[in-house]
Amino acid sequence: MIRQVTIDDLARAVEDGHVIVDVREPAEYAQGHVPSAINIPLTSIVDRHTELDRAEPVYLVGGGKDRAMEAAGALDEGGYEVRPADGGTRGWIISGRAVQSWASQRSLKCPRSCSAGPWPLSQQVRPSPEATSSAL
C-alpha cells in the first residue's frame, strides 16, 4: 500500500536533500514548484523512471494529489519506494512555504490569498506572441 506523506514530511525531505519529483506538466512547474524538485511529468514517468534511484525514496508532488498518486502507482510497480505528498504544490503554497519559479530561479511566496489561484497574471509564464501566432 502506498502511504501519502504530509506537507511537513515533504518539507523535511527537501531539507534532508531527498529526491522530489514534480509530476505536473512543464508549464505548471515553471509557474512555481517545491524548491529542489525536478520535473518529470506524469505523461513521461514511465519513459523517464530510469533517471531515479531505486535505492532512495522518491517524494512525488503534483498539483493536489491525484497525479502524484497515479505516478506513485506506476513507480511502486517498478520497485521504487514512493512517497506522494498529500496536498501537492497547492498544499505547499497554502502552508506558506516558498516556491521556486523555474523561469526566474528565485524563491517566491504566494503574494496574496491562494484561494483564487497562486499567481497574478503578471507572474505567470505565458508564451510569447510570436510563439502563439506561429502555432496557429
FENVENJO-V616482 format. One record per helix or strand of 2 or more residues. SS is the DSSP state (@ for helix, = for strand). FROM is the first residue (numbers start at 1). TO is the last residue. If there is no record, write none. Layout:
BEGIN
SS:FROM:TO ; SS:FROM:TO
END
This chain:
BEGIN
@:7:15 ; =:19:22 ; @:26:31 ; =:33:34 ; =:38:39 ; @:42:51 ; =:58:61 ; @:66:77 ; =:82:85 ; @:88:94 ; =:99:101 ; =:106:108 ; @:114:116 ; @:121:123 ; @:129:135
END
